[in-house]
């Protein structure tokens, strides 16, 4: 049984695939390592893209003893033992902590003194942006580097190297063109996932077909949406696509959220917010439909909830857009925060004096509602809001 992830593990920066912004000849991270001056660093990015590999290459490049931990199982005593071991030596170890966003506050505090005196080099990795979970003291002593999805072109190069290494070991692997494409496209930018599929398939047959690969991986991998960065990026992309009235993009990102395991209730809540923020009175029915969708998906759940959400997304995309309500309340709140506190006119207080009841005057009567003129609402000539604007113009013309 061959382990391609082990066989192809990079031994230096030149062998690392797909992270040129960090590992190419003139990349800052590589230059810092080669000069021996890299400081405490944290890597974040998708799974299977080389975070641990880069940490190992850094240790080798800087000739540092390498200690690898996972934040979910690390013990403070383990760290202190290593710190004591190197306390009175000139040698500095590299402490690598995976899933670093899961470090407890007391564990982070143990790292602070050695980070401060640089007696160790701390490198952390996470699929989430760890700066949101690390203390300000840790953040101020370190740098953050993003590890990106590996491109399909880079994955194809890696696949070529894997097949080449298999041939060198006298166990050649042959692939149909469709199989090559599926290996790459179904791995979602995850090099480890691609190599593992190649490994499992080649242990069954040395000639790989798309049928064999699909029997092992029926569906393409996706980034999911449980990881914080991806979660918010997908939700943001869906909202922005709907705001831009692109139905196909809106449905695509909805599918990505659903496929990634996002709850129907979360998606529905975002759609309700959008119905007011971006459509508002241009189509008041949008809020009603989305509120109904939110109630429905909470009662029904997946898989049928996907249909309800799709209906809402398409309806919102096809609705006229207006953010007048969003702008109006934000402007009014800013005025209040800026200290504009007007005295309420006597005629509209609870113990009103000389209040004119609009219904006694055909629905509108001119009287004082603000003690000083203010303007927050600007209705737009879009959809139903156009009718509202026309009605208000008629009312004020009459007055």
C-alpha positions in Angstrom: 0.0 0.0 0.0 1.5 3.3 -1.1 1.0 6.6 0.8 1.3 9.4 -1.8 1.0 12.1 0.9 4.2 10.7 2.5 6.0 10.0 -0.8 5.4 13.5 -2.1 5.8 15.5 1.1 7.9 18.5 0.2 11.4 18.8 1.7 12.0 22.4 0.8 10.2 25.5 -0.4 10.7 24.7 -4.1 8.7 21.5 -3.7 5.7 23.1 -2.1 2.8 23.1 -4.5 0.3 26.0 -4.9 1.5 28.6 -2.3 3.7 30.7 -4.5 2.8 33.9 -2.5 4.5 32.4 0.5 7.1 29.9 -0.9 8.4 31.3 -4.2 12.0 32.5 -4.3 11.2 36.1 -3.4 8.2 35.6 -1.2 8.5 37.3 2.2 7.9 34.2 4.3 10.6 32.3 2.5 13.0 35.2 2.7 12.5 35.5 6.5 13.1 31.8 7.0 16.2 31.7 4.8 17.6 34.7 6.8 16.8 32.9 10.0 14.6 35.8 11.3 11.1 34.5 11.0 9.0 35.4 14.0 6.0 33.7 15.6 3.5 33.1 12.8 0.0 31.7 12.3 -1.3 30.1 9.1 -5.0 29.8 8.2 -6.7 28.3 5.2 -8.6 25.3 3.8 -7.7 21.7 4.8 -5.2 19.8 2.7 -3.4 22.9 1.4 0.0 22.6 3.1 -0.1 24.4 6.5 1.7 21.6 8.4 4.0 21.0 5.5 5.1 24.6 5.4 5.8 24.5 9.1 8.0 21.4 8.7 9.8 23.0 5.8 10.4 26.1 7.9 11.9 24.0 10.7 14.2 22.3 8.2 15.2 25.6 6.5 16.0 27.3 9.9 17.5 24.1 11.3 15.2 24.0 14.3 13.9 21.0 16.3 10.3 20.4 15.4 7.5 19.6 17.8 4.0 19.1 16.6 0.8 19.4 18.7 -2.9 19.7 18.2 -4.7 22.2 20.3 -7.5 19.8 21.0 -5.2 17.5 23.0 -2.2 19.6 23.9 -1.3 19.7 27.6 0.5 22.6 29.4 2.9 20.1 31.0 4.1 19.0 27.6 4.9 22.5 26.6 6.6 23.4 29.8 8.8 20.2 29.5 10.0 21.4 26.1 10.6 24.9 27.4 12.7 23.6 30.3 14.6 21.3 28.0 15.9 24.3 25.9 15.9 26.8 28.7 19.7 27.1 29.0 20.7 26.2 25.5 21.4 28.2 22.3 19.1 26.0 20.3 15.6 27.1 19.7 12.7 24.7 19.0 9.8 25.2 16.7 6.5 24.5 18.4 3.8 23.8 15.8 0.2 23.8 17.0 -2.6 22.7 14.7 -6.2 23.8 15.2 -4.7 26.7 17.1 -8.1 28.6 17.3 -9.1 25.9 19.9 -6.3 26.9 22.4 -7.8 27.8 25.8 -6.9 31.2 27.3 -4.7 29.6 30.0 -2.8 27.7 27.3 -2.2 30.9 25.4 -0.9 32.5 28.5 1.7 29.8 28.9 3.0 30.6 25.5 3.3 34.4 26.1 6.6 34.4 28.1 8.5 32.2 25.6 7.1 34.2 22.7 8.2 37.4 24.4 11.8 36.3 25.0 11.9 34.3 21.7 13.3 31.2 23.3 11.0 29.2 21.0 9.4 29.8 17.7 5.6 29.3 17.8 3.8 28.5 14.6 0.0 27.8 14.6 -2.4 26.6 12.0 -6.1 26.6 11.6 -8.9 26.2 9.0 -10.3 29.4 10.6 -8.8 32.8 11.0 -7.1 32.3 14.4 -6.8 36.0 15.1 -10.4 36.1 16.2 -9.8 33.5 18.9 -6.3 34.5 20.0 -5.7 37.1 22.7 -4.5 40.5 21.8 -1.1 39.8 23.5 -0.5 36.8 21.2 -1.7 38.7 18.1 0.7 41.6 18.8 3.7 39.2 18.9 3.0 37.4 15.7 2.2 37.5 12.0 -0.7 36.0 10.1 -0.3 34.3 6.7 -3.2 33.0 4.6 -2.8 29.6 2.9 -4.9 29.4 -0.2 -6.9 26.7 -2.0 -4.6 24.9 -4.4 -5.5 25.6 -8.0 -6.5 22.9 -10.4 -3.3 23.5 -12.4 -1.2 23.0 -9.3 -3.2 19.8 -8.5 -2.6 18.5 -12.0 1.1 19.0 -11.5 1.0 17.2 -8.2 -1.0 14.3 -9.8 1.7 14.0 -12.5 4.4 13.8 -9.8 2.4 11.1 -8.0 2.0 9.0 -11.1 5.7 9.5 -11.9 6.7 8.4 -8.4 4.5 5.3 -8.8 6.2 4.4 -12.1 9.6 4.8 -10.5 8.5 2.3 -7.9 7.7 -0.2 -10.7 3.9 0.0 -10.0 2.8 2.3 -12.9 -0.6 4.0 -12.7 -2.5 4.8 -15.8 -5.5 7.1 -16.0 -8.2 7.9 -18.4 -8.5 11.7 -19.3 -11.9 11.7 -17.5 -10.3 10.1 -14.5 -7.6 12.8 -14.3 -10.2 15.6 -14.5 -12.3 14.0 -11.9 -9.4 13.5 -9.5 -8.6 17.2 -9.7 -12.1 18.7 -10.0 -13.7 16.6 -7.2 -11.0 17.4 -4.7 -12.0 21.0 -4.0 -8.5 22.4 -3.9 -7.5 19.8 -1.3 -4.2 18.2 -2.3 -4.4 15.6 0.5 -7.9 14.6 -0.6 -6.8 14.1 -4.2 -3.8 12.0 -3.2 -5.8 9.9 -0.8 -8.4 9.1 -3.6 -5.5 8.3 -5.9 -4.0 6.0 -3.2 -7.2 4.1 -2.5 -8.1 3.7 -6.2 -4.7 2.5 -7.2 -4.8 -0.1 -4.5 -7.8 -1.6 -6.3 -6.5 -1.3 -9.9 -3.5 0.3 -11.5 -5.7 1.6 -14.4 -8.0 4.2 -13.0 -11.3 5.0 -14.6 -13.9 7.6 -13.7 -16.3 4.8 -12.7 -13.7 3.5 -10.2 -13.1 7.0 -8.7 -16.8 7.7 -8.4 -17.4 4.4 -6.7 -15.0 5.7 -4.0 -16.0 9.4 -4.1 -19.6 9.7 -5.5 -19.7 13.5 -5.0 -17.2 16.3 -5.3 -15.8 17.7 -2.1 -16.7 21.2 -1.2 -15.2 23.6 1.3 -18.4 23.2 3.3 -19.7 26.2 5.3 -19.0 25.2 8.9 -15.6 26.9 8.9 -16.0 30.5 9.9 -14.4 32.1 6.8 -16.1 29.9 4.3 -19.4 30.2 6.2 -19.5 34.0 6.0 -18.0 34.1 2.5 -20.7 31.9 1.0 -23.5 33.7 2.9 -22.1 37.0 1.7 -21.8 35.8 -1.9 -25.4 34.7 -1.8 -26.7 38.0 -0.4 -24.6 40.1 -2.8 -25.8 38.0 -5.8 -29.5 38.4 -4.8 -28.9 42.2 -4.3 -27.5 42.2 -7.8 -30.5 40.4 -9.1 -28.5 37.5 -10.5 -30.8 34.5 -10.0 -28.3 31.8 -11.2 -25.5 33.1 -8.8 -28.0 33.3 -5.9 -29.2 29.8 -6.5 -25.6 28.5 -6.9 -24.4 30.0 -3.5 -27.6 28.7 -1.9 -26.7 25.2 -3.2 -23.2 25.6 -1.8 -24.5 26.6 1.6 -27.0 23.7 1.7 -24.3 21.2 0.4 -21.9 22.5 3.1 -24.4 21.7 5.9 -25.7 25.2 6.6 -28.9 25.2 8.5 -32.1 26.1 6.7 -33.0 28.5 9.5 -29.8 30.5 9.2 -30.3 30.9 5.4 -33.9 31.9 5.9 -33.0 34.5 8.5 -30.5 36.1 6.1 -33.2 36.2 3.4 -35.6 37.9 5.8 -33.1 40.6 6.6 -32.3 41.1 2.9 -36.0 41.4 2.1 -36.1 44.6 4.2 -32.6 45.9 3.7 -32.4 45.6 0.0 -35.9 45.4 -1.3 -38.0 47.0 1.4 -41.1 48.9 0.1 -40.1 48.5 -3.5 -41.9 45.1 -3.0 -43.4 44.8 0.5 -44.5 41.3 -0.3 -40.9 40.1 -0.2 -40.7 40.4 3.6 -44.0 38.5 3.9 -42.8 35.7 1.6 -39.4 35.4 3.4 -41.0 35.4 6.8 -43.3 32.7 5.7 -40.3 30.8 4.3 -38.5 31.1 7.6 -41.5 29.6 9.4 -41.9 26.9 6.8 -38.3 25.6 6.8 -38.2 25.5 10.6 -41.2 23.1 10.5 -40.2 21.1 7.5 -36.4 20.9 7.4 -34.2 19.3 4.7 -34.4 18.0 2.1 -37.7 19.7 1.2 -36.6 23.0 2.8 -34.2 23.5 -0.1 -37.2 24.1 -2.5 -38.7 26.8 -0.2 -35.4 28.5 0.1 -34.9 28.4 -3.7 -38.3 29.9 -4.2 -37.5 32.8 -1.8 -34.1 33.4 -3.5 -35.6 33.6 -7.0 -38.4 35.9 -5.8 -35.9 38.2 -4.1 -33.6 38.3 -7.2 -36.6 39.2 -9.4 -37.9 41.9 -7.1 -37.2 45.6 -7.5 -34.6 46.8 -5.1 -34.7 49.7 -2.6 -32.6 50.4 0.5 -34.5 53.5 1.5 -35.6 51.9 4.8 -32.1 50.8 5.6 -30.7 54.3 4.9 -33.5 56.1 6.7 -33.1 54.3 10.0 -29.3 54.4 9.9 -29.4 58.2 9.3 -31.9 58.8 12.0 -29.9 56.7 14.5 -26.8 58.6 13.7 -28.7 61.9 14.3 -29.8 60.6 17.7 -26.2 59.5 18.5 -25.0 62.9 17.5 -27.1 64.4 20.1 -30.1 65.7 18.1 -32.7 65.4 20.8 -35.8 67.4 19.8 -38.5 68.4 22.2 -41.8 66.6 21.3 -44.4 69.1 20.1 -47.3 69.4 22.7 -49.9 68.4 20.1 -48.6 64.8 19.8 -47.5 64.0 23.3 -49.5 61.5 25.4 -51.4 64.3 27.1 -51.8 66.0 23.7 -53.2 69.6 23.3 -54.9 70.6 20.1 -54.1 67.4 18.3 -55.7 67.1 14.8 -57.0 63.6 14.1 -56.0 63.0 10.4 -59.0 60.7 9.7 -61.3 63.7 10.4 -59.6 65.5 7.6 -59.7 62.8 4.9 -56.5 61.0 6.0 -54.1 63.9 6.1 -53.9 67.2 7.9 -51.0 69.6 8.3 -49.7 70.0 11.8 -46.4 70.0 13.7 -44.8 66.5 14.3 -41.2 67.7 14.7 -40.1 70.8 16.6 -37.4 71.3 14.0 -37.4 70.1 10.4 -35.4 66.9 9.8 -35.2 64.7 6.7 -34.3 61.0 6.8 -36.5 59.2 4.3 -35.9 59.4 0.6 -38.4 57.2 -1.3 -37.2 55.9 -4.6 -39.2 55.6 -7.9 -38.8 51.8 -7.9 -41.6 49.2 -7.7 -44.3 49.7 -5.2 -42.2 52.4 -3.5 -42.8 54.5 -6.6 -46.6 54.4 -5.8 -45.9 55.4 -2.2 -43.8 58.3 -3.4 -46.5 59.4 -5.8 -49.1 59.2 -3.0 -46.9 61.3 -0.6 -46.3 63.9 -3.4 -50.1 64.2 -3.9 -50.7 64.6 -0.2 -48.1 67.3 0.3 -49.2 69.1 -2.9 -52.8 69.2 -1.5 -51.5 70.6 1.7 
